[in-house]
Amino acid sequence: MKNYSTFSDQGMTSSPPPPDLLSIPGSESKNGRPKFSSGSEESIRLGSRVTFTDQTVSFENGEGENGSGAVRFVVEAENADREEWANKTQFYMGVVSYAVGLGNVWRFPYLLQKNGGGAFLIPYIIMMGLGGLPLFLIELGIGQRLRTGPMGVWAAIHPYLGGLGVSAAIVSYLVAMYYNVIVTWCLYYLFKSFTLELPWSECPKYSNGTEIEECAKQGEASYFWNHEALETTESISDFGGFNYHILTALGAAWLLIYLCVNKGIKSSGNVMYITAIFPYIVTFMFLIRSATLEGAMAGISHMFHPDLAKLLEPTVWLEAATQIFYSMGLGFGGLIAFGSYNPLKNDCKKDAVRLALVNIFTSIYTAVNIFCVLGYMATRQIHACIEEDKVHLHKLFPEEFPYLSNVTDRFSDEDILKMIENRWTGDFTRMTSVSKMCNFEATISKAAEGTGLAFVVFTEAILQFPIPPFWSVLFFLMLLSLGLGSMFGTLEGVITSLNDSKLVTLRKPVMTFILCLSAFLVGLPFASKSGQYWVSLFDSFAGSYALMCVAFLEIVAVSYVYKEQRFSDDIEYMTGSRPGLYWRFTWKIATPFMMLVLFIASVAQFFKNPAFYFAYDAAKGRSVQTDYPIWAMYIAVFMVLLAISPTLIILFLRYFRIWKFEANIPAASKCLNTTPSTTHMLKNEQSYNRINDSTVSVSEIDTFNATTNGNGLSANHRQ
């Protein structure tokens, strides 16, 4: 025994063996042990001595009502044979694959150029320090300490919080359903890239040889995306039937996910070496090539050019916090699951800091790559715009410029841009009515976000690279790696929760197969011709509001229910060093406040601005902003309620003692000489088989201590 923890009239104390039994007022047997009715509240709560070691929890109960001797039993730690990472590197690869995803590639660059360029890095890093990093350590640390998944962790901290893990699992499931559709699109484009000439390199033509007007209007890459790849309809209300090549790719994507994760964390952990490292190799190759493109340096300069006035806008800080929240994968349960596979003695504090720095570095690194390409694309558009203005000069002033070459000889591109900046003052004022007023800053600021950036802007840019199919294969392999890595972590949060809950007793490969199959069937609308609008709906609502509630309750649960002091003790025990003032301040004050403000601001923003999506307008050849129909909003509200309701329902049931069943505590079945009362106790006192050392890390202990006095326990202790 490494430590003996005893409930006495002084609370919980640590003393050399053997500890004395409790002295509890009431009827006593001949041998001095307390005697209670079998299964009574007093027998369950008060008549036991509890002793902890690294692998076992020992209980010694009072005499039963039949006069038999004391009931003594030992519970072996249920997670003694829990799966673990093969090594520390595999853990790092797993978390990097999970936390560093598609959002770092297409969401962060968009926010950067929208919210003040380099100035956006200020709120981004501040929000990382105040919210992202503290919550990151909480999820890794609490999973590592309690050695169980998200469903078991929160129920172990307090029975009222048992629904928190269920909510996180539901959010992860909903997010996984639509996130895998993006993996599906990557698979489709990857398949189409294995050709000598990319299918979006030129517009399709009519039988008479002329280009289709719609394609000429919007560009080859955009036309291929909307008409060939997605066959998209013009609204979410128009289902349009199934897109069968996307349906086939969706099935292949789920099969690929299943094959990678079906044997547990070690099988998916090995795959994560590839999904974590490969994107960095590909982006480095892209950086070398894109940095040599014309306009690349102008794009980087635009990226880091700070607009400090933007820092006064509250939405900038809100979007920085939101990006940190999603890019690090907080609240889904995946990080708790990953942490639970670490050995108990592991420096999770250093892990959290290192992985947070990797996340920041990756976001900036990929943004540099993206802005090189965007600078190149903007430069090409500016050149085309200037050439149009030269044609207009030739047509409006034929006496002065009888030939187009006269304009080119007289004015350089820089001269044209200077005249545009001065709004054609002087001899060419008539140009203001026809000129597009070419401007590099305005052009690059129109860069697409999300799927448009990956599947339209980048696919068009790839056409300008030498050997375009080669770069296209690399690019979509990179996106596929990022998507798969995030999918592994998201699904692991669901699988670990189900596995630890013991609600499902199937073998992990069977359970994983059922999970993937159900997600495929429920997600069939994503494979319809209005599929991209369904992805947008889920992206906006499936993981947003419920996820913020989950994250807020997580930080409150650890800081105020489990207690920040106790969690600091756990971190010190696992890492050998105690958390400093920064960690304690953020856990108790800064992070809860930030999460609360973020949630309130998001809800206020929702009611202030009606929810909308971008629907494709074939006549205009572009996407236009469109409000969601009312039935779509009902689905959105249903998803939010579906995710958050388990937390509220289980809180209600347990508070009013309506439900006493504890599915995620299997330890009772391992007891020796159990009685009805001891079995009931093990199913309801989750702390006893969760804690492996000197600290009894559950909130009930504080309440227990608060109600003791010199004469023993107070009569009103009835938790």
C-alpha positions in Angstrom: 0.0 0.0 0.0 1.4 3.4 -1.0 -1.1 5.4 1.0 -4.0 4.8 3.4 -6.9 7.3 3.2 -9.4 7.1 6.1 -12.7 8.9 6.8 -12.6 10.1 10.4 -14.2 12.7 12.5 -11.5 15.1 11.2 -12.4 14.5 7.6 -10.0 12.6 5.2 -6.5 12.1 6.7 -3.4 10.2 5.7 -1.7 8.1 8.4 0.5 5.0 8.7 -1.2 1.6 8.5 -3.3 0.2 9.9 -5.9 3.0 10.1 -8.7 2.9 12.7 -12.3 2.2 11.7 -14.9 5.0 11.8 -16.6 5.6 15.1 -20.1 6.3 14.0 -22.9 7.0 16.5 -25.7 4.4 16.5 -26.2 0.8 17.2 -23.0 -1.2 17.5 -22.3 -4.9 17.4 -20.4 -6.9 20.0 -17.1 -6.3 18.2 -17.6 -2.6 18.2 -18.4 -2.2 14.5 -21.4 -0.2 13.5 -24.5 -2.2 12.5 -26.9 -1.0 9.9 -29.8 -2.4 7.9 -28.6 -3.9 4.7 -28.8 -1.5 1.8 -29.7 1.4 4.1 -28.3 4.9 3.4 -26.2 4.7 6.5 -24.7 1.4 5.5 -23.8 2.7 2.1 -22.5 6.1 3.1 -21.1 5.7 6.6 -20.2 2.2 7.4 -17.1 1.8 5.2 -13.4 2.3 5.5 -11.7 3.0 2.1 -8.1 2.3 1.3 -6.5 3.2 -2.1 -3.4 1.9 -3.9 -2.2 2.3 -7.5 -4.2 -0.7 -8.7 -6.9 -1.4 -6.0 -9.5 0.2 -3.9 -10.3 -1.7 -0.6 -13.6 -1.3 1.4 -14.3 -2.6 4.9 -18.0 -2.4 5.7 -19.8 -2.5 9.0 -21.6 -5.7 10.3 -24.6 -6.7 8.3 -28.1 -7.0 9.8 -27.9 -10.8 10.0 -25.1 -10.6 12.5 -22.4 -11.8 10.1 -18.9 -10.5 10.2 -17.7 -7.4 8.5 -18.0 -7.4 4.7 -14.5 -6.8 3.3 -13.9 -6.6 -0.5 -11.3 -5.3 -2.9 -12.0 -3.6 -6.2 -9.3 -3.8 -8.8 -8.7 -0.7 -10.8 -10.8 -1.1 -13.9 -8.4 0.7 -16.1 -5.3 -1.3 -15.2 -5.3 -2.9 -18.6 -6.4 0.1 -20.5 -5.0 0.7 -23.9 -2.0 3.0 -24.0 -0.1 4.8 -26.7 2.9 2.8 -28.0 5.2 5.8 -27.2 5.1 9.6 -26.5 5.7 10.4 -30.2 2.5 8.5 -31.2 0.6 10.6 -28.7 1.9 13.8 -30.1 1.1 12.6 -33.7 -2.4 11.7 -32.6 -3.1 15.1 -31.0 -1.5 17.1 -33.8 -3.6 15.1 -36.4 -6.7 15.8 -34.3 -6.3 19.4 -33.3 -4.5 20.6 -36.5 -7.2 20.2 -39.2 -8.8 21.8 -42.2 -9.7 24.9 -40.2 -6.0 25.8 -40.0 -5.8 25.7 -43.7 -8.9 27.5 -44.9 -10.5 29.2 -41.9 -7.6 30.9 -40.2 -6.2 32.7 -43.4 -9.7 34.0 -44.1 -10.0 35.4 -40.6 -6.6 36.9 -40.8 -7.2 38.9 -43.9 -10.8 39.8 -42.8 -9.8 41.1 -39.3 -6.8 43.3 -39.7 -4.1 41.1 -41.1 -1.2 40.9 -38.7 -3.2 42.7 -36.0 -5.5 39.7 -35.8 -2.5 37.7 -34.3 -2.8 39.8 -31.2 -6.3 38.8 -30.1 -5.5 35.3 -31.4 -2.5 34.7 -29.1 -4.2 36.4 -26.2 -7.3 34.2 -26.5 -5.0 31.2 -26.8 -3.4 32.1 -23.5 -6.7 32.9 -21.7 -8.9 30.2 -23.0 -7.4 27.7 -25.4 -4.3 26.5 -23.4 -6.0 26.3 -19.9 -8.9 24.2 -21.3 -6.5 22.1 -23.4 -4.5 21.1 -20.2 -7.8 20.4 -18.3 -8.9 18.0 -21.0 -5.6 16.2 -21.3 -5.0 16.2 -17.5 -8.3 15.1 -16.3 -8.4 12.2 -18.9 -4.9 11.1 -17.9 -5.7 11.4 -14.1 -9.0 9.4 -14.1 -7.9 7.1 -17.0 -11.3 7.1 -18.6 -13.1 8.7 -21.5 -15.3 11.8 -21.5 -18.4 10.0 -20.4 -16.8 8.5 -17.3 -14.7 11.6 -16.4 -17.6 14.0 -15.7 -19.8 11.4 -14.0 -16.8 10.6 -11.7 -16.4 14.2 -10.7 -20.0 14.5 -9.8 -23.1 12.4 -10.6 -25.0 15.5 -11.6 -22.5 16.1 -14.4 -22.9 12.6 -15.9 -24.7 14.0 -18.9 -21.8 16.2 -19.9 -19.9 13.4 -21.4 -23.0 12.2 -23.3 -23.4 15.7 -24.7 -19.8 15.8 -25.9 -20.2 12.4 -27.5 -23.4 13.5 -29.4 -21.7 16.7 -30.6 -18.7 14.7 -31.8 -21.0 12.3 -33.6 -22.9 15.1 -35.4 -19.7 16.9 -36.3 -18.1 13.7 -37.6 -21.1 13.1 -39.9 -20.6 16.3 -41.8 -16.8 16.6 -41.4 -16.4 13.3 -43.3 -18.3 14.8 -46.2 -15.3 17.1 -46.7 -13.1 14.1 -46.7 -15.5 12.7 -49.3 -15.0 15.7 -51.5 -11.2 15.4 -51.2 -11.4 11.7 -52.2 -13.4 12.7 -55.3 -11.0 15.4 -56.4 -8.1 13.2 -55.6 -9.6 10.5 -57.9 -10.1 13.1 -60.6 -6.5 14.3 -60.3 -5.1 11.1 -61.6 -5.1 12.2 -65.2 -2.9 13.9 -67.7 -5.2 16.9 -67.9 -7.2 18.1 -65.0 -11.0 18.1 -65.7 -11.3 21.7 -64.5 -8.6 23.0 -66.8 -11.0 24.2 -69.5 -14.7 24.9 -69.9 -16.9 22.3 -71.6 -18.1 23.3 -75.0 -21.3 23.0 -77.0 -21.4 20.8 -80.1 -20.6 23.8 -82.3 -17.3 24.3 -80.4 -18.3 27.4 -78.3 -17.8 27.4 -74.6 -20.8 27.1 -72.2 -21.7 30.7 -71.2 -22.1 29.9 -67.5 -18.6 28.4 -67.4 -17.1 31.4 -69.2 -18.9 33.7 -66.8 -17.7 32.1 -63.5 -14.5 30.3 -64.4 -13.5 26.7 -65.0 -12.8 25.7 -61.4 -16.0 27.2 -60.0 -18.1 25.6 -62.8 -16.5 22.2 -62.2 -17.2 22.4 -58.5 -20.9 23.4 -58.8 -21.9 21.4 -61.9 -19.6 18.4 -62.2 -18.5 17.6 -58.7 -21.6 18.5 -56.6 -24.3 18.9 -59.3 -25.6 21.5 -56.9 -29.2 22.8 -56.8 -30.1 26.4 -56.2 -31.4 26.1 -52.6 -31.4 23.8 -49.6 -35.2 23.2 -50.2 -34.5 21.6 -53.6 -33.2 18.1 -52.7 -32.5 17.3 -56.3 -32.0 13.5 -55.7 -28.8 11.8 -54.9 -25.4 12.6 -56.5 -24.3 9.1 -57.0 -20.5 9.6 -57.4 -20.5 11.6 -54.2 -22.6 8.9 -52.5 -20.1 6.3 -53.6 -17.2 8.4 -52.3 -19.0 9.0 -49.0 -19.3 5.2 -48.5 -15.6 4.8 -49.4 -14.7 7.6 -46.9 -16.6 5.9 -44.0 -15.0 2.5 -44.9 -11.6 4.1 -44.8 -12.3 5.6 -41.4 -13.5 2.2 -40.1 -10.4 0.4 -41.4 -8.2 2.9 -39.6 -9.8 3.0 -36.2 -11.5 -0.4 -35.8 -8.7 -2.0 -33.8 -8.4 0.8 -31.2 -6.0 3.6 -30.5 -2.8 1.7 -31.5 -4.1 1.0 -35.0 -5.3 4.6 -35.6 -2.2 5.9 -33.7 0.1 4.3 -36.3 -2.0 5.9 -39.1 -1.6 9.2 -37.4 2.1 9.2 -38.1 1.2 9.7 -41.7 -1.8 12.1 -41.2 0.3 14.3 -38.9 3.6 14.5 -40.8 2.5 14.3 -44.4 0.6 17.7 -44.5 3.8 19.5 -43.3 5.8 17.9 -46.0 3.3 18.8 -48.7 2.8 22.4 -47.4 6.6 22.8 -47.4 6.8 21.7 -51.0 3.9 24.1 -51.8 5.7 26.9 -50.0 8.8 26.5 -52.0 6.8 26.6 -55.3 4.3 29.3 -54.3 7.0 31.6 -52.9 8.5 31.9 -56.4 5.2 32.9 -58.0 4.6 36.5 -59.1 2.8 38.4 -56.4 3.7 36.0 -53.6 5.6 38.5 -51.6 2.8 41.0 -52.0 0.4 38.4 -50.6 2.6 37.8 -47.6 3.0 41.6 -47.0 -0.8 41.9 -47.1 -1.1 39.1 -44.6 1.1 40.7 -42.0 0.1 44.3 -42.6 -1.6 45.3 -39.4 -4.8 47.2 -39.3 -4.8 48.1 -35.6 -8.2 49.9 -35.8 -9.8 46.4 -36.1 -8.8 45.6 -32.5 -11.5 48.0 -31.3 -14.2 45.8 -32.9 -15.7 43.2 -30.5 -16.4 40.7 -33.4 -12.6 40.4 -34.0 -12.0 39.1 -30.5 -15.0 36.9 -30.7 -13.8 35.3 -33.9 -10.3 34.9 -32.5 -11.7 33.0 -29.5 -14.0 30.9 -31.7 -11.1 30.0 -34.0 -9.0 28.9 -31.0 -11.9 26.9 -29.7 -12.5 24.9 -32.8 -8.9 24.6 -34.2 -7.7 23.0 -30.9 -10.6 20.5 -30.8 -11.8 21.6 -27.4 -15.1 20.2 -25.9 -15.5 17.3 -28.2 -14.1 14.7 -25.8 -11.3 13.6 -28.2 -8.6 15.2 -26.1 -9.9 13.6 -22.9 -9.9 10.2 -24.7 -6.3 10.8 -25.9 -5.2 11.8 -22.5 -6.7 8.7 -20.9 -4.4 6.5 -23.0 -1.3 8.2 -21.5 0.5 6.6 -18.5 -0.4 8.2 -15.2 3.1 9.6 -14.7 3.3 11.9 -17.7 4.0 15.6 -17.9 0.8 16.7 -19.5 1.5 20.3 -18.7 4.5 20.4 -21.0 2.5 18.4 -23.6 -0.3 21.1 -23.5 2.2 24.0 -24.0 4.1 22.3 -26.8 1.0 21.2 -28.7 -0.6 24.7 -28.4 2.6 26.2 -29.8 2.5 23.7 -32.7 -1.1 24.7 -33.3 -0.2 28.4 -33.5 2.9 27.7 -35.7 0.8 25.6 -38.1 -1.9 28.2 -38.5 0.7 30.9 -39.4 2.7 28.5 -41.5 -0.2 27.4 -43.6 -1.5 31.0 -43.8 1.9 32.1 -45.3 1.5 29.4 -47.9 -2.1 30.4 -48.7 -1.3 34.1 -49.0 1.5 33.3 -51.4 -1.1 31.7 -53.7 -3.7 34.4 -53.0 -1.2 37.1 -53.8 -0.4 35.3 -57.1 -4.1 35.0 -58.0 -4.7 38.6 -57.1 -1.7 39.8 -59.2 -3.1 37.8 -62.2 -6.5 39.5 -61.8 -4.9 42.9 -61.5 -2.9 42.3 -64.7 -6.1 41.3 -66.5 -8.0 44.3 -65.1 -5.2 46.7 -66.3 -5.3 45.2 -69.8 -9.1 45.8 -69.9 -8.5 49.4 -68.9 -5.9 49.8 -71.7 -8.5 48.5 -74.1 -11.0 51.1 -72.8 -8.4 53.9 -73.2 -7.9 52.8 -76.8 -11.6 52.8 -77.5 -12.5 56.0 -75.6 -9.6 58.1 -77.0 -9.0 56.8 -80.5 -7.4 60.1 -81.6 -4.8 59.9 -79.0 -4.4 56.1 -79.1 -5.2 54.9 -82.6 -3.7 51.5 -81.8 -3.7 49.5 -78.6 0.1 49.3 -78.7 0.1 53.1 -78.3 -1.4 52.8 -74.9 1.0 50.0 -73.9 4.0 52.1 -75.1 2.9 55.2 -73.2 1.7 53.7 -69.9 3.2 51.0 -67.7 1.1 48.9 -65.4 2.3 51.1 -62.5 1.2 54.2 -64.4 -2.3 52.8 -64.9 -2.6 51.9 -61.2 -1.5 55.4 -60.2 -4.2 56.9 -62.4 -6.7 54.6 -60.9 -5.6 55.6 -57.4 -6.2 59.3 -58.5 -9.5 58.2 -60.0 -8.4 59.1 -63.5 -8.2 62.9 -62.9 -6.8 65.0 -65.7 -7.4 64.2 -69.4 -9.0 60.7 -68.9 -11.9 61.4 -66.5 -14.3 59.5 -68.9 -12.5 56.3 -67.8 -14.3 56.5 -64.4 -17.5 55.2 -66.0 -15.9 52.0 -67.5 -12.9 51.2 -65.4 -13.1 48.4 -62.8 -10.8 50.5 -60.6 -8.2 47.7 -60.2 -6.9 47.5 -56.6 -4.7 44.8 -55.2 -5.9 45.1 -51.6 -9.6 44.9 -52.6 -8.9 42.0 -54.9 -7.1 39.8 -52.4 -9.6 40.7 -49.7 -12.3 38.9 -51.8 -10.5 35.6 -51.2 -12.8 32.7 -50.7 -13.4 31.0 -47.3 -13.9 27.3 -46.5 -14.7 25.0 -49.3 -14.5 27.8 -51.8 -10.8 28.3 -50.9 -9.9 24.7 -51.2 -12.0 23.5 -54.1 -12.1 26.7 -56.3 -9.3 29.1 -55.6 -6.6 26.5 -55.0 -7.7 24.3 -57.8 -7.5 27.2 -60.2 -4.1 28.2 -58.9 -2.8 24.7 -59.4 -3.4 25.0 -63.1 -0.6 27.6 -63.2 1.9 25.2 -61.7 4.1 23.0 -63.8 2.6 19.5 -64.1 -0.7 20.5 -62.5 -1.9 16.9 -61.9 1.1 16.2 -59.7 0.4 19.2 -57.5 -3.3 18.5 -57.5 -2.6 14.9 -56.2 -0.3 16.3 -53.5 -2.8 19.0 -52.4 -5.8 16.7 -52.0 -3.7 14.1 -50.3 -2.7 16.8 -47.8 -6.4 17.8 -47.3 -7.3 14.1 -47.0 -4.6 13.6 -44.3 -5.8 16.6 -42.4 -9.4 15.5 -42.6 -8.7 11.9 -41.6 -6.5 13.0 -38.6 -9.3 15.2 -37.2 -11.9 12.4 -37.9 -9.9 9.9 -35.9 -9.8 12.1 -32.8 -13.5 13.1 -33.2 -14.7 9.5 -33.5 -12.3 8.4 -30.7 -14.3 10.6 -28.3 -17.5 8.8 -29.2 -16.0 5.3 -29.3 -14.2 5.7 -26.0 -17.3 7.1 -24.3 -19.4 4.1 -25.5 -16.6 1.7 -24.5 -16.1 3.1 -21.1 -19.8 3.4 -20.4 -20.4 -0.4 -20.7 -23.8 0.5 -22.2 -22.6 -1.3 -25.3 -20.8 -4.6 -24.7 -19.9 -5.3 -28.3 -16.3 -5.8 -29.3 -14.7 -2.6 -30.4 -14.5 -3.5 -34.2 -18.2 -4.3 -34.2 -19.1 -1.2 -32.3 -17.0 1.0 -34.6 -18.6 -0.6 -37.6 -22.1 0.1 -36.3 -21.1 3.7 -35.5 -19.7 4.3 -39.0 -22.6 2.6 -40.7 -25.2 4.6 -38.8 -23.3 7.9 -39.5 -23.3 7.0 -43.2 -27.0 6.3 -43.3 -28.1 9.3 -41.2 -25.7 11.4 -43.4 -27.3 10.5 -46.7 -28.7 14.0 -47.3 -25.0 15.1 -47.6 -24.8 13.0 -50.7 -27.8 14.8 -52.3 -27.5 17.5 -54.9 -28.2 20.0 -52.1 -25.5 18.4 -50.0 -23.2 21.4 -49.6 -26.0 23.4 -48.0 -26.6 20.6 -45.5 -22.9 20.7 -44.7 -23.2 24.5 -44.1 -26.2 24.0 -41.8 -24.5 21.4 -39.7 -21.3 23.4 -39.6 -23.2 26.4 -38.3 -25.2 24.7 -35.6 -24.3 21.1 -34.9 -21.2 21.8 -32.9 -21.4 25.5 -32.0 -23.8 26.4 -29.2 -23.9 23.0 -27.5 -20.1 22.8 -27.7 -19.6 26.1 -26.0 -22.0 25.0 -23.3 -20.0 21.8 -22.8 -16.7 23.7 -22.7 -18.0 26.2 -20.1 -19.4 23.4 -17.9 -16.1 21.5 -18.2 -14.1 24.4 -16.8 -16.6 25.1 -14.1 -16.7 21.4 -13.2 -13.0 21.1 -12.7 -12.4 24.5 -11.1 -15.4 24.7 -8.7 -16.8 21.1 -8.4 -13.7 19.0 -8.6 -11.8 22.0 -7.2 -8.9 23.8 -8.7 -6.8 23.0 -5.6 -7.4 19.2 -6.1 -6.7 19.4 -9.8 -3.5 21.2 -9.1 -2.6 18.4 -6.7 -3.3 15.9 -9.4 -1.1 17.8 -11.9 1.7 17.9 -9.4 1.4 14.2 -8.7 1.5 13.3 -12.4 4.1 15.8 -13.6 6.2 16.5 -10.5 5.7 20.2 -10.5 2.7 22.3 -9.3 0.8 24.6 -11.6 1.7 28.2 -11.2 -0.3 31.4 -10.7 -1.1 31.6 -14.5 -2.8 28.2 -14.5 -4.8 28.8 -11.3 -5.9 32.3 -12.4 -7.1 31.1 -15.8 -8.9 28.0 -14.5 -10.8 29.9 -11.8 -11.5 33.3 -13.4 -10.2 34.1 -16.9 -11.3 31.0 -18.9 -14.8 30.6 -17.4 -15.4 34.3 -17.9 -14.2 34.2 -21.5 -16.3 31.1 -22.3 -19.4 32.7 -20.8 -18.9 36.0 -22.7 -18.2 33.9 -25.9 -21.5 32.0 -25.5 -23.6 35.1 -24.7 -22.1 37.0 -27.6 -22.7 34.1 -30.0 -26.4 33.8 -29.0 -26.9 37.6 -29.2 -25.3 37.6 -32.7 -27.6 34.8 -33.8 -30.7 36.7 -32.8 -29.4 39.9 -34.2 -28.5 38.6 -37.6 -30.8 35.9 -39.2 -28.9 32.7 -40.1 -28.0 32.5 -43.8 -26.1 30.3 -46.3 -24.6 30.9 -49.7 -26.8 29.4 -52.5 -25.6 28.9 -56.0 -27.3 31.1 -58.6 -26.8 29.6 -62.0 -28.0 32.8 -63.8 -25.5 35.0 -62.0 -22.8 32.3 -62.1 -22.0 32.8 -58.4 -23.2 32.1 -54.9 -25.6 34.6 -53.3 -26.5 35.1 -49.6 -29.8 33.4 -48.8 -31.7 33.0 -45.6 -32.4 29.5 -44.3 -36.0 28.4 -44.6 -38.0 28.0 -41.4 -37.9 24.2 -41.5 -34.1 24.3 -41.7 -34.0 26.4 -38.5 -36.2 23.8 -36.8 -33.6 21.2 -37.6 -30.8 23.5 -36.4 -32.7 24.0 -33.0 -33.3 20.3 -32.8 -29.6 19.5 -33.2 -28.6 22.0 -30.5 -31.3 20.6 -28.1 -30.3 17.0 -28.9 -26.7 17.7 -27.9 -27.3 19.7 -24.8 -30.4 17.9 -23.4 -28.5 14.9 -21.9 -26.6 17.3 -19.6 -29.9 18.8 -18.3 -31.9 15.6 -18.2 -29.3 13.6 -16.2 -28.9 16.6 -13.9 -32.7 16.6 -13.3 -33.0 12.8 -12.8 -30.1 12.6 -10.4 -31.0 15.7 -8.4 -34.5 14.4 -7.7 -33.2 10.8 -7.3 -35.3 9.5 -10.2 -32.5 7.5 -11.8 -29.9 5.6 -9.8 -28.5 3.4 -12.5 -24.8 4.0 -13.3 -23.9 2.4 -16.6 -20.4 3.6 -16.7 -19.2 2.0 -13.4 -18.6 -1.7 -14.0 -16.5 -2.2 -10.9 -19.4 -3.7 -8.9 -19.1 -6.8 -10.9 -15.5 -7.3 -9.8 -16.2 -7.2 -6.1 -15.5 -10.0 -3.7 -18.2 -10.9 -1.2 -20.5 -8.1 -2.4 -23.9 -7.6 -0.8 -26.9 -5.7 -2.2 -25.8 -2.6 -0.2 -22.1 -2.7 -1.3 -23.1 -3.3 -5.0 -25.4 -0.2 -4.8 -22.6 1.8 -3.2 -20.1 0.9 -6.0 -22.6 1.9 -8.7 -23.2 5.3 -7.2 -20.0 6.3 -5.6 -17.9 6.7 -8.7 -14.9 8.2 -7.0 -14.0 4.9 -5.2 -13.0 3.1 -8.4 -11.7 6.1 -10.3 -8.9 7.4 -8.0 -5.7 5.4 -7.8 -3.6 7.2 -5.2 -3.8 9.5 -2.2 -6.3 12.0 -3.4 -10.0 11.2 -3.3 -10.9 13.4 -6.3 -14.6 13.8 -6.1 -16.7 16.6 -4.9 -18.6 14.5 -2.4 -15.6 14.4 -0.1 -15.7 18.1 0.5 -19.4 17.9 1.4 -18.6 14.9 3.6 -15.9 16.8 5.5 -18.1 19.9 5.8 -20.8 18.0 7.7 -18.5 16.2 10.2 -17.8 17.4 13.7 -16.2 16.1 16.9 -19.1 13.7 17.5 -18.9 12.1 14.1 -21.1 12.7 11.1 -24.1 15.0 11.2 -27.5 13.5 10.8 -28.3 15.5 7.7 -25.6 14.1 5.4 -27.6 12.5 2.7 -25.8 12.9 -0.6 
